[in-house]
Amino acid sequence: MTKKRGMLSRFSVYENSLVYLTGVLLLYLSLALLVPIGAAIVLEEDPYVFVIPLFASLLVAIPLISFFSPTDSIRPVDGIFLVSGAWIIAMFVGAVPYALSGMGYLDACFESMSGFTTTGATIMTDIESWPASLLLWRSFTQWLGGAGIIMVFVTILPMLGIGGRNLFKNEFTGLDVHNFSFRIREAAKEFHLIYLLLSGCLVILILIMGESLYDSLTIMFSTMSTGGFSPHSDSIAHFGPGIQWIVILFMFLGATNFYLHYRAIYQKDLRAYKESTEFRTLALVVVILISFTFLALSSHLDGFDALDEGGETFRNSAFHIVSAITSSGFAVDDYTVWPVSIQMIILVIMFIGASSGSTAGGLKMSRFVLAFKYLYYGMLKQIHPRAVISMRMDGKTVSEDAVTITIAMVLLYACTLIAATFILLATGVPLTESFSAVSACISNHGPGMGAVGPYGDYGWLNPIAKSTLIFAMWAGRLELITVFILLTPAFWREFQRHSHQSKRVKR
């Protein structure tokens, strides 16, 4: 038992990890609300829309932390329940400032879930008409979600035994275990520091470009988290070319496996990027698609116009390809009027997503690499039935369990996409908007096509459609399997197998 664990038990009366960690999460959200409160005071806006949820969260959090302490370990089912429930709790707490500012509570929950899951789909129509402090909170929720609300648990999980590692693996589904062979506490610390370091660099660069501190912070929050919220209705088109290029760079960095950043920054090993199959594939796909998009857009320009607008056309091509594949959802142009081939590319790559262990959404590039390897080795098996073929990635043999989970993820993704699209169609939402809205929300991309495009919004949808998309954002952020496990009777039987009544701490 650690010294810290002993101090906790000195003041607590009961042992119950789920209750205790719920209190930790509420305390974390309470502290986060201090940021928009400070902004509201400086901007001379009403801070009470943030003060009320702050005190309400504290009133619940303090007793939970004071009277309960964590047990020595957490079962896997408890970890899944805790991870899944954390996003729901965050959504309800985060929705209160929107509701107190005049937004309907379902819309507020939609906006809050979109923020914490770094989706970027918005209910707001005239964004500049909302209080600046609320827009700061809106972007800040994405920054919190990008780091992973569950990361606050990781900092205290060493006292919780193997359950801590299970929670960590659920939050970073898709990363190989060898990526985190170092201790959980060290992993949490280094990830936080890298995230803060990149965030600080981005803010400084935007400030150097002449933007205000407010714009610098809001854009940084949404860029590092690959979230896509902007305090301006025209998104990143509001800013000049220099800032657009900076945003492109940091969207890509945020969507890169943070373990590679760890090796490059702390171990001075830049070869990590080159040695990663996922990173090489991601970089190659981005280069090819930017080139294709640029050529397709340029073909619509004539003569010297193409030369004059070539710089802008290339920048727009690079921006939207990177924005789509990183699930950021930022925009500098209305891609819904671009050639249909480019629109299809944007839809496809928002499904795929970027790197595992990053802030990006989607299925992740590593899973697509594994899926294609699975198909290739399957064909080889047909040619050589007796051959023993081991699937490898980054020089390591891929286990059958990893392949099985990858195929299950792809199937779940497709089934959820189809089912949710049918629900929206049944409520009267047009086909283009239904399919693209579900695609954009489940991949945590944000904007879709048509009326839910980069300069559209989700406010016109009916309550059933909005509720369905809230579920899609939640399930997509938790990478589907975690959520659908909750829907199985086996999970609840295992969850209830052992008594969850709080045990009195022995003195």
C-alpha positions, 0 to 999 in steps of 0.5 A: 500500500502506498503512502498516498493510499494510506493517507486517503484511507485515514479520512475515508469511511468506505471503500468503493472505487467507482464512487470515489473516482466519480468524485474525482471526475466531478472535482476535475470538471469543477476545476475546469470551470474556473477557466471560463469563469475567469474569462467571463470576469475579464470579458465582463460577461455573466460568470454565474452560468459557470459558477452554478455547475461548479458549485453543484459539482463540488457539492457532490464531489467533496463528500464522495472523495471525503467518505470513499477511497479506492480499493486495491484493484478494479475489475475490467467490467468496473473499468469499462463502466467507469470509462463509459460513464465518465463521458456521460457525466461530463456531458451533463455537467458541461451542458449546464452553461449552455442551458443557462445561456438560453439553449434548450437542454437537449441542444446543450447536451448535444453541444457538450457531448460534441465538445468533450468527444472532440467531434465539433458538430454544432447546434449554434447558428450565429456563433458570434452572437453567443457570449465569448466566455461560453465559446471559450468553454466550448473550445476548452471542453474539446481540449479536455476531451482531447487529452482524455478526461480519463487521463485524470484517473490514470494519474492516480491509478498506480494505487489501483493495481491492474485495474488501472492498466485496463482503464488505460487500455480502454481509453487508448484502444488500438495501441499495442501493449509494448507502447506502454511498457513503462509505468502507468504513472510515467505514461500519464505524466509524459503524455500530459507534458507533451500535450501541454508542450505542443499546446503552448507552442501553438498558442505562442505561434498564433500570438506571434502571427498577431492574433488576440489571446482569446483567439489564440486560446480557442483555436489552440484548444480545438486544434490540439484536440483535433476538435474543430470548434471555432469562435467564428462562423467562417471557421479558420477562414477567418484567419490568414494563410499563415495561421492556416498553415500552422493549424494544418501542422498542429492538426497533424501532430495532434493526430499522430500517435503520442507514443511517437512524440514521446520517443522523439522528445524524451528519448531523442529518437526521431527514427520512431516516426520512420519505423512506425508503419501506421505513421508512414501509411498516414503520411503517404495517404495525406501526400497522395490525397492532397496532390489529387485534390489540388489537381482536381480543384486546379482543373476547374481553373483556366489559364493564368487563373490557375497560376494566380490561385495556385497557392490558395488552391494548394493550401485549401487542398492540404487544409481539408485533407488534413482536417478530414483525416485527423477528424478535426472538421475545421474549414477554410472553404465550403467543400460541399461545392467541390467536385463530387470525387473530392467530397467522396474522399473526404467522407472516406478518410473521415471514416479511416481517421489518423493514428491510434493513441492520438486525439483523432477519431475514426477507426484509426489507420492502424486498423485499416493496415491490419484489415488489409494485411488480413485480406492479403494473408487470407488470399495467400492462405488460399494459394498456399493452404498448408503454409503457416503465415504470421501477420507482422506489423512494426517488426512484431507478430500481430496476435489473433486477438488483435486481428479479431478486435480489428474486424469486430470494430470494422463490422460494428462501425458499419452496422452502427452507421447503417442503423443510425442512418435509418433512424435519421431517415425514418424521422424525415432527415434527407438521405445526404444529411442523414448518412453524412451526419452519422458518419461525421458524428461516429468518426468525431469529425463534426461537419458532414455534407449538405445542410450539416456541412462545414458552414451548416449546423445541426440545430434544425434536426429533430430531437430523435435525430439529435439524440441518435447523434449524441449516442453516435458521438459517444460510441465513436469516441469510446471506439464502439466496442466499449459501448456495445459491451454495455448492451450485453447481458453478460456484462451486467451479470459480471458487473453484478456478480460481486457485491458493489456495496461499499465496504467500511474501511478497517482501522 
